[in-house]
Structures are given as structure tokens and as C-alpha cells.
Amino acid sequence: MIGFSFEPRAEDDSWSSDWRPARPDLNSSDFCLKYFKADLRLVVHGVDLSVRLLGEPVVDIALMLEYARNELETVGDITVEASLTQHAYSFRREGTTVTLTTQWPPARAELTWSELQWLTDRAKAEAYRLITAAHPELRENAWLRETVGSLPAG
């Protein structure tokens, strides 16, 4: 079983409905480096890989997981880092098993390839949901919608 959630940082004003960005059209740097910071709650089959440092933008975490998953389709292992905190996640794929290792907290967990796919999809969907719940107008942001979210049905 995998437990996953983002816990928005209270001190990050971008989560407030009163917040307005300096520029109206936020871009990848804004979403990945500046705004919508959260702590990560991640428990994989009883192993707690949660990170509560200074907060990392939810988009950065989601795209980091997606990058790792995409790379693991062709390589056996990869280490990726969160942009702001340089928190490293190492992934090793052997068949349908993926081993996820972190140095802080020092932990190692195994999950299936399909669970990693689920986790990646869930991280992207949750990042998009949290951001657009706080700021519905950001549903119109083309970069966010096309990179993290999905186009609305119909």
C-alpha cells in the first residue's frame, strides 16, 4: 500500500486565496522553483519516505517523479533531486520491481512498476488539484494545464 499526499506549507503565501503573483502568466520556473510549496507525505508498504524540510513546490516533486519514471523505461537506475532542497531520490528498476532509496530520511522501499506509475500520476493530479483549488484562475494557465494537469473533458 502507498500513502501519498502533499501538505501545503502554511508560510507559503501562494496557497492563500488573497495571493496574486507578480506576473499574471506564471511559467515553469514559477511553478517549479517559487510557488506552491509543500511537504511530502510518502509511505511505501510501511516505509516512511516523507520529507518535511523547507517545502518543495508540488509541481517540482510531481515532475521529478515523472522524469524518474520515464527514464526507468530505458535505464536500470537513476537519481533525481528536488530543485530547491536537492533532496535526492534514487530509483532502481529490476523487471517489475522498483527500489526507491532516500538518504534523508535514510530509507529504502520496494514498489511495483505499476505502483510507481500510479504514484507519478497521483502526484501530478494532486499538484494540479491543489493549485487550482487555491486559485481557480490557474486552470487557464496553458503551461500548468498541459504539463501537470489535463485538458478538461468535452
Biotite code that builds the C-alpha atoms (Angstrom):
import biotite.structure as struc

atoms = struc.array([
    struc.Atom([0.000, 0.000, 0.000], chain_id="A", res_id=1, res_name="MET", atom_name="CA", element="C"),
    struc.Atom([1.178, 3.500, -0.821], chain_id="A", res_id=2, res_name="ILE", atom_name="CA", element="C"),
    struc.Atom([0.185, 6.572, 1.176], chain_id="A", res_id=3, res_name="GLY", atom_name="CA", element="C"),
    struc.Atom([0.798, 9.841, -0.602], chain_id="A", res_id=4, res_name="PHE", atom_name="CA", element="C"),
    struc.Atom([-0.152, 13.471, -0.102], chain_id="A", res_id=5, res_name="SER", atom_name="CA", element="C"),
    struc.Atom([1.163, 16.981, -0.290], chain_id="A", res_id=6, res_name="PHE", atom_name="CA", element="C"),
    struc.Atom([0.905, 19.095, 2.857], chain_id="A", res_id=7, res_name="GLU", atom_name="CA", element="C"),
    struc.Atom([0.946, 22.766, 1.782], chain_id="A", res_id=8, res_name="PRO", atom_name="CA", element="C"),
    struc.Atom([3.291, 24.948, 3.818], chain_id="A", res_id=9, res_name="ARG", atom_name="CA", element="C"),
    struc.Atom([1.327, 27.491, 5.874], chain_id="A", res_id=10, res_name="ALA", atom_name="CA", element="C"),
    struc.Atom([4.065, 30.112, 5.481], chain_id="A", res_id=11, res_name="GLU", atom_name="CA", element="C"),
    struc.Atom([3.836, 29.951, 1.669], chain_id="A", res_id=12, res_name="ASP", atom_name="CA", element="C"),
    struc.Atom([1.543, 32.831, 0.732], chain_id="A", res_id=13, res_name="ASP", atom_name="CA", element="C"),
    struc.Atom([0.878, 31.397, -2.735], chain_id="A", res_id=14, res_name="SER", atom_name="CA", element="C"),
    struc.Atom([-1.636, 28.967, -1.181], chain_id="A", res_id=15, res_name="TRP", atom_name="CA", element="C"),
    struc.Atom([-3.748, 31.891, 0.095], chain_id="A", res_id=16, res_name="SER", atom_name="CA", element="C"),
    struc.Atom([-6.776, 32.912, -1.958], chain_id="A", res_id=17, res_name="SER", atom_name="CA", element="C"),
    struc.Atom([-5.677, 36.545, -1.460], chain_id="A", res_id=18, res_name="ASP", atom_name="CA", element="C"),
    struc.Atom([-2.283, 35.953, -3.081], chain_id="A", res_id=19, res_name="TRP", atom_name="CA", element="C"),
    struc.Atom([-1.577, 37.379, -6.519], chain_id="A", res_id=20, res_name="ARG", atom_name="CA", element="C"),
    struc.Atom([1.601, 36.591, -8.470], chain_id="A", res_id=21, res_name="PRO", atom_name="CA", element="C"),
    struc.Atom([3.954, 39.365, -9.561], chain_id="A", res_id=22, res_name="ALA", atom_name="CA", element="C"),
    struc.Atom([3.236, 38.406, -13.190], chain_id="A", res_id=23, res_name="ARG", atom_name="CA", element="C"),
    struc.Atom([-0.167, 37.204, -14.370], chain_id="A", res_id=24, res_name="PRO", atom_name="CA", element="C"),
    struc.Atom([1.172, 34.410, -16.605], chain_id="A", res_id=25, res_name="ASP", atom_name="CA", element="C"),
    struc.Atom([3.161, 32.035, -14.409], chain_id="A", res_id=26, res_name="LEU", atom_name="CA", element="C"),
    struc.Atom([5.744, 29.856, -16.171], chain_id="A", res_id=27, res_name="ASN", atom_name="CA", element="C"),
    struc.Atom([7.673, 26.666, -15.455], chain_id="A", res_id=28, res_name="SER", atom_name="CA", element="C"),
    struc.Atom([10.233, 28.442, -13.252], chain_id="A", res_id=29, res_name="SER", atom_name="CA", element="C"),
    struc.Atom([7.473, 29.966, -11.155], chain_id="A", res_id=30, res_name="ASP", atom_name="CA", element="C"),
    struc.Atom([5.725, 26.637, -10.613], chain_id="A", res_id=31, res_name="PHE", atom_name="CA", element="C"),
    struc.Atom([8.897, 24.565, -10.132], chain_id="A", res_id=32, res_name="CYS", atom_name="CA", element="C"),
    struc.Atom([11.031, 26.969, -8.101], chain_id="A", res_id=33, res_name="LEU", atom_name="CA", element="C"),
    struc.Atom([8.941, 29.639, -6.376], chain_id="A", res_id=34, res_name="LYS", atom_name="CA", element="C"),
    struc.Atom([5.344, 28.904, -5.546], chain_id="A", res_id=35, res_name="TYR", atom_name="CA", element="C"),
    struc.Atom([3.026, 26.302, -4.033], chain_id="A", res_id=36, res_name="PHE", atom_name="CA", element="C"),
    struc.Atom([5.496, 24.691, -1.631], chain_id="A", res_id=37, res_name="LYS", atom_name="CA", element="C"),
    struc.Atom([4.519, 21.661, 0.389], chain_id="A", res_id=38, res_name="ALA", atom_name="CA", element="C"),
    struc.Atom([5.915, 18.862, 2.471], chain_id="A", res_id=39, res_name="ASP", atom_name="CA", element="C"),
    struc.Atom([5.704, 15.382, 1.015], chain_id="A", res_id=40, res_name="LEU", atom_name="CA", element="C"),
    struc.Atom([3.989, 12.536, 2.838], chain_id="A", res_id=41, res_name="ARG", atom_name="CA", element="C"),
    struc.Atom([5.024, 9.270, 1.232], chain_id="A", res_id=42, res_name="LEU", atom_name="CA", element="C"),
    struc.Atom([4.732, 5.853, 2.838], chain_id="A", res_id=43, res_name="VAL", atom_name="CA", element="C"),
    struc.Atom([5.524, 2.847, 0.650], chain_id="A", res_id=44, res_name="VAL", atom_name="CA", element="C"),
    struc.Atom([4.497, -0.516, 2.101], chain_id="A", res_id=45, res_name="HIS", atom_name="CA", element="C"),
    struc.Atom([5.114, 0.700, 5.645], chain_id="A", res_id=46, res_name="GLY", atom_name="CA", element="C"),
    struc.Atom([8.385, 2.519, 4.900], chain_id="A", res_id=47, res_name="VAL", atom_name="CA", element="C"),
    struc.Atom([8.118, 6.245, 5.630], chain_id="A", res_id=48, res_name="ASP", atom_name="CA", element="C"),
    struc.Atom([9.867, 8.310, 2.939], chain_id="A", res_id=49, res_name="LEU", atom_name="CA", element="C"),
    struc.Atom([8.161, 11.560, 3.933], chain_id="A", res_id=50, res_name="SER", atom_name="CA", element="C"),
    struc.Atom([10.091, 14.809, 3.672], chain_id="A", res_id=51, res_name="VAL", atom_name="CA", element="C"),
    struc.Atom([9.481, 17.864, 5.813], chain_id="A", res_id=52, res_name="ARG", atom_name="CA", element="C"),
    struc.Atom([12.349, 20.201, 5.084], chain_id="A", res_id=53, res_name="LEU", atom_name="CA", element="C"),
    struc.Atom([11.692, 23.702, 3.826], chain_id="A", res_id=54, res_name="LEU", atom_name="CA", element="C"),
    struc.Atom([8.959, 22.668, 1.455], chain_id="A", res_id=55, res_name="GLY", atom_name="CA", element="C"),
    struc.Atom([9.346, 21.970, -2.233], chain_id="A", res_id=56, res_name="GLU", atom_name="CA", element="C"),
    struc.Atom([6.988, 23.207, -4.955], chain_id="A", res_id=57, res_name="PRO", atom_name="CA", element="C"),
    struc.Atom([4.408, 20.490, -5.579], chain_id="A", res_id=58, res_name="VAL", atom_name="CA", element="C"),
    struc.Atom([4.933, 20.785, -9.333], chain_id="A", res_id=59, res_name="VAL", atom_name="CA", element="C"),
    struc.Atom([8.660, 20.141, -8.947], chain_id="A", res_id=60, res_name="ASP", atom_name="CA", element="C"),
    struc.Atom([8.029, 16.969, -6.954], chain_id="A", res_id=61, res_name="ILE", atom_name="CA", element="C"),
    struc.Atom([5.436, 15.707, -9.438], chain_id="A", res_id=62, res_name="ALA", atom_name="CA", element="C"),
    struc.Atom([7.643, 16.366, -12.465], chain_id="A", res_id=63, res_name="LEU", atom_name="CA", element="C"),
    struc.Atom([10.679, 14.857, -10.715], chain_id="A", res_id=64, res_name="MET", atom_name="CA", element="C"),
    struc.Atom([8.737, 11.625, -10.181], chain_id="A", res_id=65, res_name="LEU", atom_name="CA", element="C"),
    struc.Atom([7.532, 11.658, -13.775], chain_id="A", res_id=66, res_name="GLU", atom_name="CA", element="C"),
    struc.Atom([11.074, 12.184, -15.067], chain_id="A", res_id=67, res_name="TYR", atom_name="CA", element="C"),
    struc.Atom([12.368, 9.265, -12.997], chain_id="A", res_id=68, res_name="ALA", atom_name="CA", element="C"),
    struc.Atom([9.574, 7.009, -14.233], chain_id="A", res_id=69, res_name="ARG", atom_name="CA", element="C"),
    struc.Atom([10.199, 7.965, -17.860], chain_id="A", res_id=70, res_name="ASN", atom_name="CA", element="C"),
    struc.Atom([13.934, 7.373, -17.556], chain_id="A", res_id=71, res_name="GLU", atom_name="CA", element="C"),
    struc.Atom([13.410, 3.995, -15.895], chain_id="A", res_id=72, res_name="LEU", atom_name="CA", element="C"),
    struc.Atom([11.726, 2.803, -19.076], chain_id="A", res_id=73, res_name="GLU", atom_name="CA", element="C"),
    struc.Atom([15.160, 2.693, -20.734], chain_id="A", res_id=74, res_name="THR", atom_name="CA", element="C"),
    struc.Atom([17.754, 2.701, -17.924], chain_id="A", res_id=75, res_name="VAL", atom_name="CA", element="C"),
    struc.Atom([18.072, 0.488, -14.854], chain_id="A", res_id=76, res_name="GLY", atom_name="CA", element="C"),
    struc.Atom([18.639, 3.205, -12.281], chain_id="A", res_id=77, res_name="ASP", atom_name="CA", element="C"),
    struc.Atom([18.520, 6.949, -11.835], chain_id="A", res_id=78, res_name="ILE", atom_name="CA", element="C"),
    struc.Atom([18.937, 9.508, -9.083], chain_id="A", res_id=79, res_name="THR", atom_name="CA", element="C"),
    struc.Atom([16.871, 12.683, -9.212], chain_id="A", res_id=80, res_name="VAL", atom_name="CA", element="C"),
    struc.Atom([16.972, 15.762, -6.982], chain_id="A", res_id=81, res_name="GLU", atom_name="CA", element="C"),
    struc.Atom([14.358, 18.229, -5.831], chain_id="A", res_id=82, res_name="ALA", atom_name="CA", element="C"),
    struc.Atom([15.198, 21.642, -7.307], chain_id="A", res_id=83, res_name="SER", atom_name="CA", element="C"),
    struc.Atom([15.189, 23.735, -4.133], chain_id="A", res_id=84, res_name="LEU", atom_name="CA", element="C"),
    struc.Atom([16.353, 21.357, -1.438], chain_id="A", res_id=85, res_name="THR", atom_name="CA", element="C"),
    struc.Atom([18.488, 18.973, -3.544], chain_id="A", res_id=86, res_name="GLN", atom_name="CA", element="C"),
    struc.Atom([16.795, 16.136, -1.689], chain_id="A", res_id=87, res_name="HIS", atom_name="CA", element="C"),
    struc.Atom([17.800, 13.044, -3.683], chain_id="A", res_id=88, res_name="ALA", atom_name="CA", element="C"),
    struc.Atom([15.674, 10.073, -4.632], chain_id="A", res_id=89, res_name="TYR", atom_name="CA", element="C"),
    struc.Atom([17.352, 7.023, -6.162], chain_id="A", res_id=90, res_name="SER", atom_name="CA", element="C"),
    struc.Atom([15.336, 4.578, -8.237], chain_id="A", res_id=91, res_name="PHE", atom_name="CA", element="C"),
    struc.Atom([16.450, 1.144, -9.429], chain_id="A", res_id=92, res_name="ARG", atom_name="CA", element="C"),
    struc.Atom([14.260, -0.970, -11.662], chain_id="A", res_id=93, res_name="ARG", atom_name="CA", element="C"),
    struc.Atom([14.657, -4.710, -11.993], chain_id="A", res_id=94, res_name="GLU", atom_name="CA", element="C"),
    struc.Atom([11.840, -6.173, -14.051], chain_id="A", res_id=95, res_name="GLY", atom_name="CA", element="C"),
    struc.Atom([8.584, -5.098, -12.452], chain_id="A", res_id=96, res_name="THR", atom_name="CA", element="C"),
    struc.Atom([10.170, -4.147, -9.118], chain_id="A", res_id=97, res_name="THR", atom_name="CA", element="C"),
    struc.Atom([11.377, -0.626, -8.355], chain_id="A", res_id=98, res_name="VAL", atom_name="CA", element="C"),
    struc.Atom([13.541, 0.158, -5.335], chain_id="A", res_id=99, res_name="THR", atom_name="CA", element="C"),
    struc.Atom([13.281, 3.732, -4.047], chain_id="A", res_id=100, res_name="LEU", atom_name="CA", element="C"),
    struc.Atom([16.040, 4.932, -1.734], chain_id="A", res_id=101, res_name="THR", atom_name="CA", element="C"),
    struc.Atom([16.463, 8.237, 0.101], chain_id="A", res_id=102, res_name="THR", atom_name="CA", element="C"),
    struc.Atom([19.394, 9.422, 2.179], chain_id="A", res_id=103, res_name="GLN", atom_name="CA", element="C"),
    struc.Atom([17.246, 11.625, 4.381], chain_id="A", res_id=104, res_name="TRP", atom_name="CA", element="C"),
    struc.Atom([15.421, 10.084, 5.923], chain_id="A", res_id=105, res_name="PRO", atom_name="CA", element="C"),
    struc.Atom([17.639, 7.074, 5.322], chain_id="A", res_id=106, res_name="PRO", atom_name="CA", element="C"),
    struc.Atom([15.106, 4.676, 3.903], chain_id="A", res_id=107, res_name="ALA", atom_name="CA", element="C"),
    struc.Atom([14.612, 2.060, 1.226], chain_id="A", res_id=108, res_name="ARG", atom_name="CA", element="C"),
    struc.Atom([11.322, 0.768, -0.102], chain_id="A", res_id=109, res_name="ALA", atom_name="CA", element="C"),
    struc.Atom([10.211, -1.503, -2.895], chain_id="A", res_id=110, res_name="GLU", atom_name="CA", element="C"),
    struc.Atom([7.203, -0.945, -5.094], chain_id="A", res_id=111, res_name="LEU", atom_name="CA", element="C"),
    struc.Atom([5.980, -2.372, -8.351], chain_id="A", res_id=112, res_name="THR", atom_name="CA", element="C"),
    struc.Atom([6.344, -0.650, -11.697], chain_id="A", res_id=113, res_name="TRP", atom_name="CA", element="C"),
    struc.Atom([2.577, -0.124, -11.820], chain_id="A", res_id=114, res_name="SER", atom_name="CA", element="C"),
    struc.Atom([2.656, 1.425, -8.319], chain_id="A", res_id=115, res_name="GLU", atom_name="CA", element="C"),
    struc.Atom([5.337, 3.886, -9.473], chain_id="A", res_id=116, res_name="LEU", atom_name="CA", element="C"),
    struc.Atom([3.170, 4.773, -12.453], chain_id="A", res_id=117, res_name="GLN", atom_name="CA", element="C"),
    struc.Atom([0.205, 5.297, -10.122], chain_id="A", res_id=118, res_name="TRP", atom_name="CA", element="C"),
    struc.Atom([2.336, 7.429, -7.766], chain_id="A", res_id=119, res_name="LEU", atom_name="CA", element="C"),
    struc.Atom([3.534, 9.635, -10.610], chain_id="A", res_id=120, res_name="THR", atom_name="CA", element="C"),
    struc.Atom([0.033, 10.124, -11.989], chain_id="A", res_id=121, res_name="ASP", atom_name="CA", element="C"),
    struc.Atom([-1.304, 10.797, -8.492], chain_id="A", res_id=122, res_name="ARG", atom_name="CA", element="C"),
    struc.Atom([1.423, 13.385, -7.751], chain_id="A", res_id=123, res_name="ALA", atom_name="CA", element="C"),
    struc.Atom([0.670, 15.297, -10.950], chain_id="A", res_id=124, res_name="LYS", atom_name="CA", element="C"),
    struc.Atom([-3.091, 15.171, -10.416], chain_id="A", res_id=125, res_name="ALA", atom_name="CA", element="C"),
    struc.Atom([-2.799, 16.229, -6.769], chain_id="A", res_id=126, res_name="GLU", atom_name="CA", element="C"),
    struc.Atom([-0.436, 19.110, -7.587], chain_id="A", res_id=127, res_name="ALA", atom_name="CA", element="C"),
    struc.Atom([-2.855, 20.376, -10.227], chain_id="A", res_id=128, res_name="TYR", atom_name="CA", element="C"),
    struc.Atom([-5.881, 19.894, -7.965], chain_id="A", res_id=129, res_name="ARG", atom_name="CA", element="C"),
    struc.Atom([-4.340, 21.732, -5.004], chain_id="A", res_id=130, res_name="LEU", atom_name="CA", element="C"),
    struc.Atom([-3.120, 24.664, -7.083], chain_id="A", res_id=131, res_name="ILE", atom_name="CA", element="C"),
    struc.Atom([-6.365, 25.136, -8.976], chain_id="A", res_id=132, res_name="THR", atom_name="CA", element="C"),
    struc.Atom([-8.444, 24.719, -5.806], chain_id="A", res_id=133, res_name="ALA", atom_name="CA", element="C"),
    struc.Atom([-6.494, 27.587, -4.237], chain_id="A", res_id=134, res_name="ALA", atom_name="CA", element="C"),
    struc.Atom([-6.536, 29.620, -7.463], chain_id="A", res_id=135, res_name="HIS", atom_name="CA", element="C"),
    struc.Atom([-9.241, 28.510, -9.941], chain_id="A", res_id=136, res_name="PRO", atom_name="CA", element="C"),
    struc.Atom([-7.996, 31.082, -12.459], chain_id="A", res_id=137, res_name="GLU", atom_name="CA", element="C"),
    struc.Atom([-4.833, 28.997, -12.904], chain_id="A", res_id=138, res_name="LEU", atom_name="CA", element="C"),
    struc.Atom([-6.878, 26.350, -14.725], chain_id="A", res_id=139, res_name="ARG", atom_name="CA", element="C"),
    struc.Atom([-6.380, 28.712, -17.676], chain_id="A", res_id=140, res_name="GLU", atom_name="CA", element="C"),
    struc.Atom([-2.587, 28.630, -17.378], chain_id="A", res_id=141, res_name="ASN", atom_name="CA", element="C"),
    struc.Atom([-1.514, 26.733, -20.501], chain_id="A", res_id=142, res_name="ALA", atom_name="CA", element="C"),
    struc.Atom([1.813, 25.530, -19.108], chain_id="A", res_id=143, res_name="TRP", atom_name="CA", element="C"),
    struc.Atom([0.278, 24.176, -15.897], chain_id="A", res_id=144, res_name="LEU", atom_name="CA", element="C"),
    struc.Atom([-2.645, 22.547, -17.665], chain_id="A", res_id=145, res_name="ARG", atom_name="CA", element="C"),
    struc.Atom([-0.569, 20.910, -20.421], chain_id="A", res_id=146, res_name="GLU", atom_name="CA", element="C"),
    struc.Atom([2.399, 19.852, -18.281], chain_id="A", res_id=147, res_name="THR", atom_name="CA", element="C"),
    struc.Atom([0.843, 18.900, -14.966], chain_id="A", res_id=148, res_name="VAL", atom_name="CA", element="C"),
    struc.Atom([-2.923, 18.797, -15.383], chain_id="A", res_id=149, res_name="GLY", atom_name="CA", element="C"),
    struc.Atom([-5.098, 17.591, -18.150], chain_id="A", res_id=150, res_name="SER", atom_name="CA", element="C"),
    struc.Atom([-7.340, 19.356, -20.576], chain_id="A", res_id=151, res_name="LEU", atom_name="CA", element="C"),
    struc.Atom([-10.930, 19.433, -19.372], chain_id="A", res_id=152, res_name="PRO", atom_name="CA", element="C"),
    struc.Atom([-13.199, 16.795, -20.893], chain_id="A", res_id=153, res_name="ALA", atom_name="CA", element="C"),
    struc.Atom([-15.562, 17.828, -23.617], chain_id="A", res_id=154, res_name="GLY", atom_name="CA", element="C"),
])
